Amino acid sequence: MSEASKSTNITWHLGEVDQAKREALNGHKGAVLWFTGLSGSGKSTLANAVELALHQQGAHTYILDGDNVRHGLNKNLTFSDEDRMENIRRIGEVARLFSDAGILTLTAFISPFRADRAVVRELMGDRFVEVHVKASVEVCESRDPKGLYQKARAGEIKDFTGISSPYEAPEAPEIIVDTGALSIEDSVAQVVDYLKHSGLMG
């Protein structure tokens, strides 16, 4: 789409029910928990376990998973650096809408570049919780049921984060979860405890 064909006659419309009213009904704030880490670090496993724990406590939640989103919303994107950036931009916009709906939104994406995550943080403000799911390449590779690391090392997969494409670890995330050392139960507790102590829940 050319710049000339993009619509500029658009306005953000506010409804009668705003974020504060939705949050009052839900009993918690809307926010985005942004799980980032290498492939195999445990992002999806942890995000799903955290969602279950939050759901059991009565929270309104939804997970935006990397593979699931690429089945529909982002199915036209590749894994080039440019398309990775666009992938995260789109997810950031969707996550912001979910947060405005008063939902605790969990995202599980490698999101390898700090600049892209910073864009989402700026969109979300204090409703953005960056969760660095930390594990070494060796640990991630040992957990790799699809054999992706082996294929990447053999040159069969291009632009594979941690092998042929860089991963820029967060410099100041709200939460660091060392999944190479912690059990899934302790990892979940760490995230849920943060939400309670930060005032996003309860």
C-alpha positions as CSV (number, residue, x, y, z in Angstrom):
1,M,0.0,0.0,0.0
2,S,1.4,3.4,-1.0
3,E,1.7,6.3,1.4
4,A,-0.8,8.2,-0.7
5,S,-3.4,5.4,-0.4
6,K,-3.3,5.2,3.4
7,S,-6.3,6.8,5.1
8,T,-5.5,9.8,7.3
9,N,-9.2,10.6,8.1
10,I,-9.3,8.4,11.1
11,T,-10.1,9.1,14.8
12,W,-9.8,6.9,17.9
13,H,-13.3,6.5,19.3
14,L,-14.0,6.1,23.0
15,G,-17.0,4.0,24.1
16,E,-19.3,4.5,27.0
17,V,-17.6,1.7,28.8
18,D,-13.9,2.5,29.4
19,Q,-10.9,0.6,30.7
20,A,-11.5,1.6,34.3
21,K,-15.1,0.2,34.3
22,R,-14.0,-3.0,32.7
23,E,-11.3,-3.4,35.3
24,A,-13.7,-2.7,38.1
25,L,-15.9,-5.5,36.8
26,N,-13.0,-7.9,36.4
27,G,-11.4,-7.2,39.8
28,H,-8.0,-6.6,38.3
29,K,-6.2,-4.4,35.8
30,G,-5.6,-5.0,32.2
31,A,-2.0,-5.6,31.3
32,V,0.4,-7.4,29.0
33,L,2.8,-10.0,30.2
34,W,5.4,-10.2,27.5
35,F,7.3,-13.5,27.7
36,T,10.5,-13.3,25.6
37,G,13.3,-15.7,25.3
38,L,15.1,-18.2,23.0
39,S,13.2,-21.0,21.2
40,G,13.0,-23.8,23.8
41,S,13.4,-21.5,26.8
42,G,9.9,-22.4,28.0
43,K,7.9,-19.3,27.0
44,S,4.8,-21.0,25.9
45,T,4.9,-23.6,28.7
46,L,5.3,-20.9,31.3
47,A,2.7,-18.6,29.8
48,N,0.1,-21.3,29.7
49,A,0.9,-22.4,33.2
50,V,0.6,-18.8,34.5
51,E,-2.6,-18.3,32.6
52,L,-4.1,-21.4,34.2
53,A,-3.0,-20.2,37.7
54,L,-4.5,-16.8,37.0
55,H,-7.7,-18.3,35.7
56,Q,-8.1,-20.4,38.8
57,Q,-7.9,-17.2,40.8
58,G,-10.7,-15.7,38.8
59,A,-8.7,-13.5,36.5
60,H,-9.8,-12.7,32.9
61,T,-6.9,-13.8,30.7
62,Y,-5.9,-14.6,27.1
63,I,-2.7,-15.9,25.5
64,L,-1.3,-14.7,22.2
65,D,1.0,-17.4,21.2
66,G,3.6,-17.0,18.5
67,D,2.7,-20.0,16.4
68,N,-1.1,-19.4,16.8
69,V,-0.8,-15.9,15.6
70,R,1.2,-16.9,12.5
71,H,-1.7,-19.2,11.5
72,G,-4.0,-16.2,10.9
73,L,-3.2,-12.6,11.7
74,N,0.5,-12.8,10.7
75,K,0.4,-15.8,8.2
76,N,1.8,-13.6,5.5
77,L,5.0,-12.8,7.4
78,T,8.4,-14.6,7.1
79,F,11.2,-14.8,9.7
80,S,13.3,-12.1,8.1
81,D,14.4,-9.3,10.4
82,E,11.9,-6.9,8.8
83,D,9.0,-9.3,9.1
84,R,9.9,-10.2,12.7
85,M,9.6,-6.5,13.4
86,E,6.2,-6.3,11.8
87,N,5.1,-9.4,13.6
88,I,5.8,-7.8,17.0
89,R,4.3,-4.5,16.0
90,R,1.0,-6.2,15.1
91,I,1.0,-8.2,18.2
92,G,1.7,-5.1,20.3
93,E,-1.3,-3.4,18.8
94,V,-3.6,-6.4,19.4
95,A,-2.2,-6.8,23.0
96,R,-3.0,-3.1,23.7
97,L,-6.6,-3.7,22.6
98,F,-6.9,-6.7,24.9
99,S,-5.4,-4.7,27.8
100,D,-7.9,-1.9,27.1
101,A,-10.6,-4.6,27.5
102,G,-9.3,-5.2,31.0
103,I,-7.8,-8.6,30.2
104,L,-4.5,-9.9,31.5
105,T,-2.9,-10.7,28.2
106,L,0.0,-13.1,28.0
107,T,2.2,-13.2,24.9
108,A,4.8,-15.8,24.1
109,F,7.1,-14.7,21.3
110,I,10.9,-14.9,20.9
111,S,10.8,-11.1,20.0
112,P,14.6,-11.0,19.7
113,F,15.1,-7.3,19.3
114,R,15.1,-4.8,22.1
115,A,14.0,-2.0,19.9
116,D,10.8,-3.9,18.9
117,R,10.0,-4.7,22.5
118,A,10.6,-1.1,23.4
119,V,7.9,0.0,20.9
120,V,5.4,-2.2,22.6
121,R,6.4,-1.0,26.0
122,E,5.9,2.6,24.9
123,L,2.4,1.6,23.6
124,M,1.5,0.0,26.9
125,G,3.2,2.2,29.5
126,D,3.0,0.8,33.0
127,R,0.7,-2.0,31.8
128,F,3.7,-3.7,30.1
129,V,5.4,-6.5,32.1
130,E,8.5,-7.9,30.3
131,V,9.2,-11.4,31.4
132,H,12.6,-12.7,30.4
133,V,12.4,-16.5,30.2
134,K,16.0,-17.1,30.6
135,A,17.8,-20.3,29.5
136,S,21.1,-21.0,27.8
137,V,21.3,-22.1,24.2
138,E,22.6,-25.5,25.5
139,V,19.5,-25.9,27.7
140,C,17.1,-24.8,24.9
141,E,18.8,-27.1,22.5
142,S,18.4,-30.1,24.9
143,R,14.7,-29.4,25.1
144,D,14.2,-29.1,21.3
145,P,11.6,-31.8,20.3
146,K,11.3,-30.5,16.7
147,G,15.0,-30.6,16.1
148,L,15.1,-26.9,15.1
149,Y,18.5,-26.2,16.5
150,Q,20.0,-29.2,14.7
151,K,18.5,-28.0,11.5
152,A,19.7,-24.5,12.1
153,R,23.2,-25.6,12.7
154,A,23.1,-27.6,9.5
155,G,22.0,-24.6,7.6
156,E,18.5,-25.9,6.8
157,I,16.8,-23.1,8.7
158,K,17.8,-19.5,8.0
159,D,17.5,-16.6,10.4
160,F,17.2,-18.9,13.5
161,T,17.5,-16.9,16.7
162,G,20.4,-17.9,18.8
163,I,22.3,-19.6,15.9
164,S,22.2,-17.6,12.7
165,S,20.2,-14.6,14.0
166,P,20.9,-12.6,17.2
167,Y,18.8,-12.6,20.4
168,E,19.1,-9.3,22.4
169,A,18.2,-10.2,26.0
170,P,16.2,-7.6,28.0
171,E,18.4,-5.2,29.9
172,A,15.8,-4.3,32.6
173,P,12.9,-6.6,32.5
174,E,10.3,-6.6,35.3
175,I,10.8,-10.3,35.8
176,I,13.6,-12.7,35.1
177,V,12.6,-16.4,35.2
178,D,15.5,-18.8,35.0
179,T,13.8,-21.9,33.6
180,G,17.1,-23.7,33.5
181,A,17.1,-23.7,37.3
182,L,13.6,-23.3,38.5
183,S,10.7,-25.8,38.4
184,I,7.6,-24.8,36.5
185,E,5.7,-24.4,39.8
186,D,8.3,-21.9,41.2
187,S,8.4,-20.1,37.9
188,V,4.7,-19.6,37.9
189,A,4.7,-18.4,41.5
190,Q,7.4,-15.9,40.7
191,V,5.2,-14.3,37.9
192,V,1.9,-14.4,39.9
193,D,3.6,-12.9,43.0
194,Y,4.9,-10.0,40.9
195,L,1.4,-9.3,39.6
196,K,0.0,-9.2,43.1
197,H,2.8,-7.1,44.6
198,S,2.7,-4.6,41.6
199,G,-1.0,-3.9,42.1
200,L,-2.1,-5.4,38.8
201,M,-4.0,-8.1,40.7
202,G,-6.0,-7.8,43.9
